[in-house]
Amino acid sequence: MSKESISKIYLIIEKIEYIEKIVDNAGSITKALEDVITIRPAILMHLTAIAEQFDKLKKSHADDILSEFDKEDLKGLYDVRTYIAHDYEGINLAIIEWIIRNGLPKFKMQCEKVIENKSNH
């Protein structure tokens, strides 16, 4: 596990925590996503950044780290990233809400497990 790979995991956690703070400040996921001027774009950019970090891990063949994550979850996240980048106006907010509510906590927990495993070695 390289230092560079671990730094990507820390960055993923940081981006997830930014989204958590944004949602907390807005009062709910739904309210956050309703703000098309600042809050929704910020969330979508952080989601894109999370997907990009996982893609960088994949391209650097960090299989030891990626094996800690469900392949379908990672594919789904990257598909959403592509959708955000190429069809910004047609984003299905229900999917984004599901990711924030269910996907991000799971990714965060898995990232923390990767860091914990690294510190135990």
C-alpha positions in Angstrom: 0.0 0.0 0.0 1.7 3.1 -1.2 1.7 6.5 0.6 0.1 8.0 -2.5 -2.7 5.4 -2.5 -3.4 6.0 1.2 -3.5 9.8 0.6 -6.2 9.2 -2.0 -8.2 7.3 0.7 -7.8 10.2 3.1 -9.0 12.6 0.4 -12.1 10.4 -0.2 -12.9 10.6 3.5 -12.4 14.4 3.5 -14.7 14.8 0.5 -17.4 12.6 2.1 -17.1 14.7 5.3 -17.5 17.9 3.3 -20.8 16.5 1.8 -21.9 15.5 5.3 -21.3 19.1 6.6 -23.0 20.6 3.6 -26.1 18.4 4.2 -26.0 19.1 7.9 -25.9 22.9 7.3 -28.8 22.7 4.8 -30.9 20.7 7.3 -31.5 17.7 5.1 -30.3 16.0 1.9 -33.5 17.0 0.1 -33.1 20.7 1.1 -29.4 20.6 0.1 -30.2 19.2 -3.3 -33.0 21.8 -3.9 -30.4 24.6 -3.8 -29.4 24.6 -7.5 -27.1 27.7 -7.2 -24.5 26.6 -4.6 -25.2 23.6 -2.5 -26.2 21.0 -5.2 -23.3 21.9 -7.5 -20.9 21.6 -4.5 -22.2 18.2 -3.6 -22.0 17.0 -7.2 -18.4 18.3 -7.5 -17.4 16.4 -4.3 -19.1 13.2 -5.6 -17.1 13.6 -8.9 -13.9 14.1 -6.9 -14.6 11.0 -4.9 -15.1 9.0 -8.0 -12.0 10.4 -9.6 -9.9 9.3 -6.6 -11.2 5.8 -6.9 -10.4 5.9 -10.6 -6.9 7.0 -9.9 -6.5 4.1 -7.5 -7.7 1.7 -10.2 -5.3 3.2 -12.8 -2.4 2.9 -10.3 -3.4 -0.8 -9.8 -4.0 -0.3 -6.1 -5.8 -3.7 -6.0 -5.0 -4.2 -2.3 -7.0 -1.2 -1.5 -9.8 -1.6 -4.1 -10.4 -5.1 -3.0 -11.9 -3.6 0.2 -14.7 -2.1 -1.8 -17.6 -3.7 -3.6 -16.9 -3.6 -7.4 -20.5 -2.8 -8.2 -20.5 0.1 -5.7 -17.4 1.5 -7.4 -18.9 1.0 -10.8 -22.1 2.8 -9.7 -20.1 5.7 -8.3 -18.1 6.1 -11.5 -21.3 5.8 -13.6 -22.8 8.6 -11.5 -19.6 10.7 -12.0 -19.9 10.2 -15.8 -23.6 11.1 -15.6 -22.8 14.3 -13.6 -20.1 15.3 -16.1 -22.0 14.7 -19.3 -25.7 15.2 -18.4 -25.7 17.8 -15.7 -29.2 19.0 -16.3 -30.7 15.5 -16.3 -29.3 14.2 -13.0 -31.6 11.9 -11.2 -31.7 13.5 -7.7 -33.2 10.4 -6.2 -30.0 8.5 -7.1 -27.8 11.3 -5.7 -29.9 11.3 -2.5 -29.5 7.5 -2.2 -25.8 7.8 -2.6 -25.5 10.4 0.1 -27.8 8.5 2.5 -26.5 5.0 1.8 -23.4 4.9 -0.4 -21.2 7.5 1.2 -21.5 6.1 4.8 -20.5 2.7 3.4 -17.6 4.1 1.5 -16.4 6.1 4.5 -16.5 3.1 6.7 -14.6 1.0 4.2 -12.0 3.8 3.8 -11.5 4.0 7.5 -11.0 0.2 7.6 -8.3 0.5 4.9 -6.5 3.1 7.0 -6.9 1.0 10.1 -5.5 -2.1 8.3 -2.6 0.0 7.0 -1.7 1.3 10.5 -1.8 -2.3 11.9 0.8 -3.5 9.4 
